[in-house]
């Protein structure tokens, strides 16, 4: 698949929201309450992403296929965890249209975000992943992310507790948290 990775523009908010909802519904089926997933609103997410794009936070890159369709996106920036070192960035979210899974968009998005984070002086990146989302855990492991010992937490989604794991990756080979 031929991909263009580019910064998001305000007019991309609808495509970002559509992918956000579709990816949640596909990735979290059987993990998060089905009624909650079915009720997700692309319109509500579009408002959120339009504001985020306008504010420039988080950083937001899109993957576009050869026909110009948005196939995925990654949101990233400073790490929001209180215990994180200043040199740690965070992947706030990465979602690819389920119809485009396993075609390279997620990896291409991460590689471009990684370059930008290195340019910002970051040494490592972290992300949170649902412990039950084994597909995502395998994807992140292939990118170089590894679980950070002792970082598990429980969040509440749709009134139910969900376990999350923090994973960390060095941005430069051999750097902190790296191989």
Backbone as JSON Lines, residues from 0, in Angstrom:
{"i":0,"aa":"X","n":[0.85,-1.18,0.0],"ca":[0.0,0.0,0.0],"c":[0.89,1.24,0.0]}
{"i":1,"aa":"X","n":[0.64,2.13,-0.94],"ca":[1.36,3.41,-1.01],"c":[0.71,4.37,-0.02]}
{"i":2,"aa":"X","n":[1.52,4.91,0.89],"ca":[0.99,5.78,1.94],"c":[1.7,7.12,1.96]}
{"i":3,"aa":"X","n":[0.94,8.15,2.25],"ca":[1.46,9.47,2.53],"c":[1.18,9.73,4.0]}
{"i":4,"aa":"X","n":[2.2,10.09,4.76],"ca":[2.02,10.47,6.17],"c":[2.16,11.98,6.23]}
{"i":5,"aa":"X","n":[1.13,12.62,6.79],"ca":[1.13,14.09,6.83],"c":[0.45,14.58,8.1]}
{"i":6,"aa":"X","n":[0.73,15.84,8.47],"ca":[0.04,16.43,9.63],"c":[-1.46,16.57,9.36]}
{"i":7,"aa":"X","n":[-2.24,16.41,10.4],"ca":[-3.69,16.58,10.29],"c":[-4.04,18.04,10.1]}
{"i":8,"aa":"X","n":[-5.09,18.27,9.34],"ca":[-5.68,19.61,9.14],"c":[-7.1,19.57,9.73]}
{"i":9,"aa":"X","n":[-7.62,20.74,10.02],"ca":[-8.95,20.81,10.64],"c":[-10.0,20.04,9.84]}
{"i":10,"aa":"X","n":[-9.91,20.09,8.53],"ca":[-10.9,19.4,7.69],"c":[-10.78,17.87,7.76]}
{"i":11,"aa":"X","n":[-9.75,17.36,8.43],"ca":[-9.57,15.91,8.61],"c":[-10.31,15.37,9.82]}
{"i":12,"aa":"X","n":[-10.88,16.23,10.63],"ca":[-11.48,15.8,11.9],"c":[-12.56,14.73,11.7]}
{"i":13,"aa":"X","n":[-13.36,14.82,10.65],"ca":[-14.42,13.82,10.44],"c":[-13.83,12.45,10.14]}
{"i":14,"aa":"X","n":[-12.79,12.4,9.32],"ca":[-12.15,11.13,8.99],"c":[-11.48,10.54,10.22]}
{"i":15,"aa":"X","n":[-10.83,11.39,11.01],"ca":[-10.18,10.93,12.24],"c":[-11.23,10.33,13.18]}
{"i":16,"aa":"X","n":[-12.35,11.02,13.34],"ca":[-13.41,10.55,14.23],"c":[-14.02,9.24,13.72]}
{"i":17,"aa":"X","n":[-14.23,9.13,12.43],"ca":[-14.79,7.91,11.86],"c":[-13.88,6.72,12.16]}
{"i":18,"aa":"X","n":[-12.58,6.9,11.95],"ca":[-11.62,5.82,12.21],"c":[-11.56,5.53,13.7]}
{"i":19,"aa":"X","n":[-11.6,6.57,14.52],"ca":[-11.55,6.39,15.98],"c":[-12.67,5.46,16.43]}
{"i":20,"aa":"X","n":[-13.89,5.74,16.01],"ca":[-15.04,4.93,16.4],"c":[-14.95,3.52,15.8]}
{"i":21,"aa":"X","n":[-14.66,3.41,14.53],"ca":[-14.59,2.09,13.89],"c":[-13.5,1.22,14.52]}
{"i":22,"aa":"X","n":[-12.36,1.81,14.83],"ca":[-11.27,1.05,15.44],"c":[-11.64,0.61,16.85]}
{"i":23,"aa":"X","n":[-12.26,1.49,17.63],"ca":[-12.7,1.09,18.98],"c":[-13.68,-0.08,18.86]}
{"i":24,"aa":"X","n":[-14.65,0.03,17.96],"ca":[-15.67,-1.01,17.84],"c":[-15.06,-2.35,17.42]}
{"i":25,"aa":"X","n":[-14.05,-2.33,16.58],"ca":[-13.42,-3.57,16.14],"c":[-12.41,-4.09,17.17]}
{"i":26,"aa":"X","n":[-11.55,-3.22,17.66],"ca":[-10.46,-3.65,18.54],"c":[-10.94,-4.04,19.93]}
{"i":27,"aa":"X","n":[-11.98,-3.41,20.42],"ca":[-12.39,-3.61,21.79],"c":[-13.63,-4.49,21.93]}
{"i":28,"aa":"X","n":[-14.08,-5.08,20.82],"ca":[-15.2,-6.03,20.89],"c":[-14.81,-7.18,21.8]}
{"i":29,"aa":"X","n":[-15.67,-7.51,22.74],"ca":[-15.38,-8.57,23.69],"c":[-14.55,-8.11,24.88]}
{"i":30,"aa":"X","n":[-14.07,-6.87,24.84],"ca":[-13.28,-6.31,25.94],"c":[-14.09,-5.23,26.67]}
{"i":31,"aa":"X","n":[-14.73,-4.37,25.87],"ca":[-15.57,-3.29,26.39],"c":[-17.02,-3.6,26.05]}
{"i":32,"aa":"X","n":[-17.93,-3.21,26.9],"ca":[-19.36,-3.45,26.75],"c":[-19.84,-3.15,25.32]}
{"i":33,"aa":"X","n":[-20.54,-4.11,24.72],"ca":[-20.99,-3.99,23.33],"c":[-21.95,-2.82,23.14]}
{"i":34,"aa":"X","n":[-22.84,-2.58,24.08],"ca":[-23.79,-1.46,23.95],"c":[-23.05,-0.13,23.98]}
{"i":35,"aa":"X","n":[-22.03,-0.03,24.82],"ca":[-21.22,1.19,24.88],"c":[-20.53,1.42,23.54]}
{"i":36,"aa":"X","n":[-19.92,0.37,22.99],"ca":[-19.23,0.51,21.7],"c":[-20.2,0.89,20.59]}
{"i":37,"aa":"X","n":[-21.38,0.29,20.59],"ca":[-22.36,0.59,19.54],"c":[-22.84,2.03,19.62]}
{"i":38,"aa":"X","n":[-22.83,2.61,20.81],"ca":[-23.32,3.98,21.0],"c":[-22.26,5.05,20.76]}
{"i":39,"aa":"X","n":[-21.02,4.66,20.46],"ca":[-19.98,5.67,20.23],"c":[-20.39,6.6,19.09]}
{"i":40,"aa":"X","n":[-20.07,7.88,19.26],"ca":[-20.5,8.9,18.3],"c":[-19.3,9.51,17.57]}
{"i":41,"aa":"X","n":[-19.29,9.32,16.26],"ca":[-18.25,9.97,15.46],"c":[-18.41,11.48,15.52]}
{"i":42,"aa":"X","n":[-19.64,11.98,15.62],"ca":[-19.87,13.44,15.68],"c":[-19.23,14.04,16.93]}
{"i":43,"aa":"X","n":[-19.37,13.38,18.07],"ca":[-18.75,13.88,19.29],"c":[-17.23,13.85,19.18]}
{"i":44,"aa":"X","n":[-16.7,12.79,18.63],"ca":[-15.25,12.68,18.48],"c":[-14.75,13.7,17.46]}
{"i":45,"aa":"X","n":[-15.54,13.99,16.45],"ca":[-15.14,14.99,15.45],"c":[-14.93,16.35,16.11]}
{"i":46,"aa":"X","n":[-15.82,16.72,17.01],"ca":[-15.69,18.0,17.73],"c":[-14.39,18.01,18.54]}
{"i":47,"aa":"X","n":[-14.13,16.92,19.25],"ca":[-12.9,16.83,20.05],"c":[-11.68,16.97,19.15]}
{"i":48,"aa":"X","n":[-11.62,16.22,18.05],"ca":[-10.43,16.23,17.19],"c":[-10.27,17.55,16.45]}
{"i":49,"aa":"X","n":[-11.36,18.2,16.1],"ca":[-11.26,19.53,15.46],"c":[-10.61,20.51,16.43]}
{"i":50,"aa":"X","n":[-10.99,20.46,17.69],"ca":[-10.4,21.34,18.7],"c":[-8.92,21.0,18.92]}
{"i":51,"aa":"X","n":[-8.6,19.71,18.99],"ca":[-7.21,19.3,19.2],"c":[-6.33,19.77,18.04]}
{"i":52,"aa":"X","n":[-6.82,19.64,16.83],"ca":[-6.06,20.08,15.65],"c":[-5.84,21.59,15.72]}
{"i":53,"aa":"X","n":[-6.9,22.32,16.05],"ca":[-6.79,23.78,16.14],"c":[-5.79,24.21,17.21]}
{"i":54,"aa":"X","n":[-5.73,23.48,18.32],"ca":[-4.83,23.82,19.42],"c":[-3.41,23.29,19.2]}
{"i":55,"aa":"X","n":[-3.25,22.35,18.25],"ca":[-1.94,21.78,17.99],"c":[-1.46,20.82,19.07]}
{"i":56,"aa":"X","n":[-2.37,20.32,19.87],"ca":[-2.01,19.38,20.93],"c":[-3.11,18.36,21.08]}
{"i":57,"aa":"X","n":[-2.79,17.11,20.94],"ca":[-1.48,16.51,20.71],"c":[-1.06,16.67,19.25]}
{"i":58,"aa":"X","n":[0.21,16.29,18.97],"ca":[0.64,16.2,17.58],"c":[-0.2,15.13,16.91]}
{"i":59,"aa":"X","n":[-0.56,15.34,15.68],"ca":[-1.47,14.42,15.01],"c":[-1.04,14.24,13.56]}
{"i":60,"aa":"X","n":[-0.68,13.01,13.21],"ca":[-0.3,12.67,11.84],"c":[-1.32,11.69,11.27]}
{"i":61,"aa":"X","n":[-1.53,11.81,9.97],"ca":[-2.48,10.93,9.26],"c":[-1.75,10.09,8.25]}
{"i":62,"aa":"X","n":[-2.32,8.93,7.97],"ca":[-1.89,8.11,6.83],"c":[-2.98,8.21,5.78]}
{"i":63,"aa":"X","n":[-2.55,8.52,4.55],"ca":[-3.47,8.57,3.41],"c":[-3.04,7.54,2.39]}
{"i":64,"aa":"X","n":[-4.0,6.84,1.81],"ca":[-3.65,5.88,0.77],"c":[-3.47,6.6,-0.56]}
{"i":65,"aa":"X","n":[-3.12,5.86,-1.58],"ca":[-2.86,6.44,-2.89],"c":[-4.04,7.19,-3.49]}
{"i":66,"aa":"X","n":[-5.25,6.84,-3.06],"ca":[-6.45,7.53,-3.54],"c":[-6.84,8.73,-2.71]}
{"i":67,"aa":"X","n":[-6.05,9.03,-1.67],"ca":[-6.32,10.19,-0.83],"c":[-7.17,9.92,0.39]}
{"i":68,"aa":"X","n":[-7.62,8.68,0.59],"ca":[-8.44,8.36,1.75],"c":[-7.57,8.24,3.0]}
{"i":69,"aa":"X","n":[-8.06,8.8,4.11],"ca":[-7.37,8.67,5.39],"c":[-7.59,7.25,5.88]}
{"i":70,"aa":"X","n":[-6.47,6.55,6.18],"ca":[-6.56,5.15,6.62],"c":[-6.18,4.97,8.08]}
{"i":71,"aa":"X","n":[-5.58,5.99,8.69],"ca":[-5.2,5.87,10.09],"c":[-4.6,7.15,10.6]}
{"i":72,"aa":"X","n":[-4.33,7.19,11.91],"ca":[-3.74,8.38,12.52],"c":[-3.04,8.02,13.82]}
{"i":73,"aa":"X","n":[-2.13,8.91,14.22],"ca":[-1.43,8.77,15.49],"c":[-1.43,10.12,16.19]}
{"i":74,"aa":"X","n":[-1.73,10.1,17.48],"ca":[-1.69,11.31,18.32],"c":[-0.56,11.1,19.32]}
{"i":75,"aa":"X","n":[0.3,12.13,19.48],"ca":[1.47,11.98,20.34],"c":[1.88,13.33,20.9]}
{"i":76,"aa":"X","n":[2.64,13.29,21.97],"ca":[3.12,14.53,22.59],"c":[3.88,14.22,23.86]}
{"i":77,"aa":"X","n":[3.97,15.21,24.72],"ca":[4.61,15.01,26.01],"c":[3.85,13.93,26.78]}
{"i":78,"aa":"X","n":[4.57,13.19,27.58],"ca":[3.93,12.15,28.39],"c":[3.07,12.81,29.46]}
{"i":79,"aa":"X","n":[1.86,12.32,29.6],"ca":[0.91,12.87,30.57],"c":[1.01,12.22,31.95]}
{"i":80,"aa":"X","n":[1.84,11.2,32.1],"ca":[1.97,10.5,33.37],"c":[2.8,11.31,34.35]}
{"i":81,"aa":"X","n":[2.3,11.47,35.56],"ca":[2.99,12.29,36.57],"c":[4.37,11.76,36.91]}
{"i":82,"aa":"X","n":[4.58,10.45,36.79],"ca":[5.87,9.86,37.17],"c":[6.85,9.75,36.01]}
{"i":83,"aa":"X","n":[6.52,10.34,34.87],"ca":[7.37,10.21,33.68],"c":[8.53,11.2,33.7]}
{"i":84,"aa":"X","n":[9.7,10.76,33.24],"ca":[10.81,11.71,33.09],"c":[10.5,12.73,31.99]}
{"i":85,"aa":"X","n":[11.12,13.89,32.04],"ca":[10.87,14.95,31.05],"c":[11.25,14.52,29.63]}
{"i":86,"aa":"X","n":[12.13,13.55,29.51],"ca":[12.56,13.1,28.18],"c":[11.64,12.04,27.59]}
{"i":87,"aa":"X","n":[10.53,11.76,28.26],"ca":[9.59,10.75,27.76],"c":[8.42,11.4,27.05]}
{"i":88,"aa":"X","n":[8.15,10.92,25.86],"ca":[6.97,11.31,25.1],"c":[5.9,10.24,25.31]}
{"i":89,"aa":"X","n":[4.74,10.49,24.76],"ca":[3.66,9.5,24.86],"c":[2.93,9.4,23.53]}
{"i":90,"aa":"X","n":[2.62,8.18,23.14],"ca":[1.67,7.95,22.06],"c":[0.31,7.97,22.74]}
{"i":91,"aa":"X","n":[-0.43,9.04,22.49],"ca":[-1.74,9.21,23.14],"c":[-2.74,8.22,22.54]}
{"i":92,"aa":"X","n":[-2.63,8.0,21.24],"ca":[-3.54,7.07,20.56],"c":[-2.99,6.79,19.17]}
{"i":93,"aa":"X","n":[-3.26,5.6,18.7],"ca":[-2.96,5.25,17.31],"c":[-4.07,4.32,16.84]}
{"i":94,"aa":"X","n":[-4.73,4.72,15.78],"ca":[-5.84,3.92,15.26],"c":[-5.77,3.89,13.74]}
{"i":95,"aa":"X","n":[-6.05,2.71,13.22],"ca":[-6.1,2.49,11.78],"c":[-7.48,1.93,11.45]}
{"i":96,"aa":"X","n":[-8.02,2.34,10.31],"ca":[-9.3,1.81,9.85],"c":[-9.19,0.28,9.85]}
{"i":97,"aa":"X","n":[-10.12,-0.42,10.5],"ca":[-10.03,-1.88,10.56],"c":[-9.9,-2.54,9.18]}
{"i":98,"aa":"X","n":[-10.45,-1.94,8.15],"ca":[-10.32,-2.5,6.79],"c":[-8.88,-2.43,6.28]}
{"i":99,"aa":"X","n":[-8.05,-1.65,6.96],"ca":[-6.66,-1.45,6.54],"c":[-5.65,-2.05,7.52]}
{"i":100,"aa":"X","n":[-6.12,-2.8,8.5],"ca":[-5.21,-3.4,9.47],"c":[-4.21,-4.31,8.77]}
{"i":101,"aa":"X","n":[-3.02,-4.37,9.32],"ca":[-1.93,-5.25,8.85],"c":[-1.45,-4.92,7.44]}
{"i":102,"aa":"X","n":[-1.58,-3.65,7.05],"ca":[-1.1,-3.22,5.74],"c":[0.0,-2.17,5.84]}
{"i":103,"aa":"X","n":[0.48,-1.89,7.05],"ca":[1.62,-1.01,7.22],"c":[1.34,0.41,7.66]}
{"i":104,"aa":"X","n":[0.08,0.82,7.74],"ca":[-0.23,2.2,8.11],"c":[0.21,2.5,9.54]}
{"i":105,"aa":"X","n":[-0.07,1.61,10.47],"ca":[0.31,1.84,11.86],"c":[1.81,1.97,12.03]}
{"i":106,"aa":"X","n":[2.55,1.11,11.39],"ca":[4.01,1.16,11.48],"c":[4.54,2.45,10.85]}
{"i":107,"aa":"X","n":[4.0,2.84,9.7],"ca":[4.44,4.08,9.04],"c":[4.13,5.31,9.9]}
{"i":108,"aa":"X","n":[2.97,5.32,10.52],"ca":[2.61,6.43,11.41],"c":[3.58,6.51,12.58]}
{"i":109,"aa":"X","n":[3.88,5.36,13.2],"ca":[4.8,5.36,14.34],"c":[6.18,5.85,13.91]}
{"i":110,"aa":"X","n":[6.67,5.41,12.77],"ca":[8.01,5.81,12.35],"c":[8.1,7.32,12.15]}
{"i":111,"aa":"X","n":[7.07,7.93,11.6],"ca":[7.09,9.39,11.41],"c":[6.96,10.12,12.74]}
{"i":112,"aa":"X","n":[6.11,9.61,13.63],"ca":[5.98,10.23,14.95],"c":[7.3,10.11,15.71]}
{"i":113,"aa":"X","n":[7.94,8.99,15.58],"ca":[9.23,8.76,16.26],"c":[10.26,9.79,15.81]}
{"i":114,"aa":"X","n":[10.34,10.05,14.52],"ca":[11.28,11.05,14.0],"c":[10.98,12.41,14.61]}
{"i":115,"aa":"X","n":[9.72,12.78,14.66],"ca":[9.34,14.08,15.22],"c":[9.67,14.18,16.71]}
{"i":116,"aa":"X","n":[9.45,13.1,17.42],"ca":[9.75,13.1,18.86],"c":[11.26,13.19,19.11]}
{"i":117,"aa":"X","n":[12.05,12.52,18.31],"ca":[13.51,12.64,18.42],"c":[13.93,14.08,18.15]}
{"i":118,"aa":"X","n":[13.32,14.71,17.14],"ca":[13.63,16.11,16.83],"c":[13.28,17.03,17.99]}
{"i":119,"aa":"X","n":[12.31,16.63,18.82],"ca":[11.9,17.43,19.98],"c":[12.76,17.12,21.2]}
{"i":120,"aa":"X","n":[13.75,16.26,21.04],"ca":[14.66,15.95,22.14],"c":[14.18,14.85,23.07]}
{"i":121,"aa":"X","n":[13.19,14.1,22.67],"ca":[12.69,13.01,23.51],"c":[13.59,11.78,23.34]}
{"i":122,"aa":"X","n":[13.75,11.03,24.41],"ca":[14.6,9.84,24.39],"c":[13.8,8.54,24.31]}
{"i":123,"aa":"X","n":[12.57,8.59,24.82],"ca":[11.73,7.39,24.84],"c":[10.28,7.8,24.73]}
{"i":124,"aa":"X","n":[9.44,6.81,24.44],"ca":[8.01,7.04,24.35],"c":[7.3,5.94,25.13]}
{"i":125,"aa":"X","n":[6.15,6.3,25.67],"ca":[5.32,5.31,26.34],"c":[3.92,5.38,25.75]}
{"i":126,"aa":"X","n":[3.14,4.38,26.08],"ca":[1.73,4.33,25.69],"c":[1.03,3.41,26.67]}
{"i":127,"aa":"X","n":[-0.27,3.54,26.72],"ca":[-1.1,2.66,27.54],"c":[-1.9,1.76,26.62]}
{"i":128,"aa":"X","n":[-1.96,0.48,26.94],"ca":[-2.69,-0.49,26.13],"c":[-3.56,-1.33,27.06]}
{"i":129,"aa":"X","n":[-4.76,-1.66,26.59],"ca":[-5.63,-2.53,27.38],"c":[-4.97,-3.9,27.48]}
{"i":130,"aa":"X","n":[-4.88,-4.43,28.69],"ca":[-4.2,-5.7,28.92],"c":[-4.83,-6.85,28.13]}
{"i":131,"aa":"X","n":[-6.12,-6.75,27.86],"ca":[-6.81,-7.81,27.12],"c":[-6.67,-7.66,25.6]}
{"i":132,"aa":"X","n":[-6.09,-6.57,25.14],"ca":[-5.98,-6.32,23.7],"c":[-4.67,-6.93,23.17]}
{"i":133,"aa":"X","n":[-4.68,-8.22,23.0],"ca":[-3.46,-8.93,22.6],"c":[-2.98,-8.55,21.21]}
{"i":134,"aa":"X","n":[-3.89,-8.24,20.31],"ca":[-3.48,-7.81,18.97],"c":[-2.63,-6.54,19.05]}
{"i":135,"aa":"X","n":[-3.09,-5.56,19.84],"ca":[-2.34,-4.31,20.0],"c":[-1.01,-4.56,20.7]}
{"i":136,"aa":"X","n":[-1.0,-5.41,21.7],"ca":[0.25,-5.71,22.42],"c":[1.28,-6.31,21.46]}
{"i":137,"aa":"X","n":[0.85,-7.21,20.59],"ca":[1.78,-7.78,19.6],"c":[2.27,-6.7,18.63]}
{"i":138,"aa":"X","n":[1.38,-5.82,18.21],"ca":[1.76,-4.73,17.3],"c":[2.81,-3.84,17.95]}
{"i":139,"aa":"X","n":[2.56,-3.43,19.2],"ca":[3.51,-2.56,19.89],"c":[4.84,-3.26,20.13]}
{"i":140,"aa":"X","n":[4.81,-4.54,20.44],"ca":[6.06,-5.29,20.64],"c":[6.88,-5.3,19.35]}
{"i":141,"aa":"X","n":[6.21,-5.43,18.21],"ca":[6.92,-5.41,16.92],"c":[7.56,-4.05,16.65]}
{"i":142,"aa":"X","n":[7.02,-2.99,17.25],"ca":[7.59,-1.65,17.09],"c":[8.71,-1.37,18.09]}
{"i":143,"aa":"X","n":[8.9,-2.27,19.06],"ca":[9.95,-2.09,20.06],"c":[9.46,-1.72,21.44]}
{"i":144,"aa":"X","n":[8.15,-1.63,21.63],"ca":[7.6,-1.32,22.95],"c":[7.63,-2.57,23.83]}
{"i":145,"aa":"X","n":[7.91,-2.37,25.11],"ca":[7.92,-3.46,26.09],"c":[7.19,-3.0,27.34]}
{"i":146,"aa":"X","n":[6.55,-3.92,28.05],"ca":[5.85,-3.54,29.29],"c":[6.81,-2.93,30.3]}
{"i":147,"aa":"X","n":[6.35,-1.89,30.97],"ca":[7.14,-1.29,32.04],"c":[6.72,-1.96,33.35]}
{"i":148,"aa":"X","n":[7.65,-2.65,34.01],"ca":[7.31,-3.37,35.24],"c":[6.64,-2.45,36.27]}
{"i":149,"aa":"X","n":[5.6,-2.97,36.9],"ca":[4.92,-2.25,37.97],"c":[4.04,-1.11,37.52]}
{"i":150,"aa":"X","n":[3.75,-1.02,36.22],"ca":[2.99,0.13,35.73],"c":[1.52,-0.15,35.48]}
{"i":151,"aa":"X","n":[1.05,-1.34,35.75],"ca":[-0.35,-1.67,35.47],"c":[-1.28,-0.77,36.28]}
{"i":152,"aa":"X","n":[-2.42,-0.48,35.69],"ca":[-3.45,0.31,36.37],"c":[-4.82,-0.18,35.9]}
{"i":153,"aa":"X","n":[-5.83,0.2,36.63],"ca":[-7.2,-0.14,36.26],"c":[-7.96,1.15,36.02]}
{"i":154,"aa":"X","n":[-8.63,1.21,34.87],"ca":[-9.49,2.34,34.54],"c":[-10.92,1.84,34.48]}
{"i":155,"aa":"X","n":[-11.85,2.75,34.39],"ca":[-13.26,2.37,34.27],"c":[-13.78,2.85,32.92]}
{"i":156,"aa":"X","n":[-14.33,1.92,32.16],"ca":[-14.94,2.24,30.88],"c":[-16.33,1.6,30.87]}
{"i":157,"aa":"X","n":[-17.35,2.38,30.58],"ca":[-18.73,1.9,30.57],"c":[-19.1,1.26,31.9]}
{"i":158,"aa":"X","n":[-18.57,1.8,32.99],"ca":[-18.89,1.32,34.31],"c":[-18.18,0.04,34.72]}
{"i":159,"aa":"X","n":[-17.28,-0.44,33.88],"ca":[-16.57,-1.69,34.18],"c":[-15.07,-1.44,34.33]}
{"i":160,"aa":"X","n":[-14.43,-2.15,35.25],"ca":[-12.98,-1.99,35.39],"c":[-12.25,-2.66,34.21]}
{"i":161,"aa":"X","n":[-11.23,-1.97,33.71],"ca":[-10.43,-2.49,32.59],"c":[-8.96,-2.29,32.97]}
{"i":162,"aa":"X","n":[-8.18,-3.33,32.85],"ca":[-6.76,-3.23,33.16],"c":[-5.98,-2.7,31.96]}
{"i":163,"aa":"X","n":[-5.04,-1.8,32.26],"ca":[-4.14,-1.24,31.25],"c":[-2.7,-1.49,31.67]}
{"i":164,"aa":"X","n":[-1.84,-1.56,30.68],"ca":[-0.4,-1.72,30.9],"c":[0.32,-0.58,30.2]}
{"i":165,"aa":"X","n":[1.34,-0.02,30.87],"ca":[2.16,0.99,30.21],"c":[3.32,0.27,29.53]}
{"i":166,"aa":"X","n":[3.55,0.65,28.28],"ca":[4.66,0.1,27.52],"c":[5.58,1.24,27.14]}
{"i":167,"aa":"X","n":[6.88,0.95,27.05],"ca":[7.88,1.97,26.79],"c":[8.8,1.5,25.67]}
{"i":168,"aa":"X","n":[9.29,2.47,24.88],"ca":[10.18,2.18,23.77],"c":[11.23,3.28,23.68]}
{"i":169,"aa":"X","n":[12.48,2.9,23.47],"ca":[13.52,3.89,23.19],"c":[13.27,4.46,21.81]}
{"i":170,"aa":"X","n":[13.5,5.75,21.65],"ca":[13.31,6.35,20.35],"c":[14.53,6.18,19.45]}
{"i":171,"aa":"X","n":[15.7,6.08,20.07],"ca":[16.94,5.84,19.32],"c":[17.48,4.47,19.72]}
{"i":172,"aa":"X","n":[18.03,3.7,18.8],"ca":[18.57,2.4,19.15],"c":[19.56,2.49,20.3]}
{"i":173,"aa":"X","n":[19.4,1.6,21.28],"ca":[20.3,1.56,22.41],"c":[20.04,2.6,23.47]}
{"i":174,"aa":"X","n":[19.01,3.44,23.28],"ca":[18.68,4.48,24.24],"c":[17.94,3.94,25.44]}
{"i":175,"aa":"X","n":[17.5,4.8,26.36],"ca":[16.75,4.34,27.53],"c":[15.54,3.51,27.12]}
{"i":176,"aa":"X","n":[15.28,2.48,27.85],"ca":[14.16,1.56,27.63],"c":[14.35,0.76,26.36]}
{"i":177,"aa":"X","n":[15.48,0.87,25.71],"ca":[15.68,0.2,24.43],"c":[16.27,-1.18,24.55]}
{"i":178,"aa":"X","n":[16.49,-1.79,23.39],"ca":[17.03,-3.15,23.38],"c":[18.46,-3.2,23.84]}
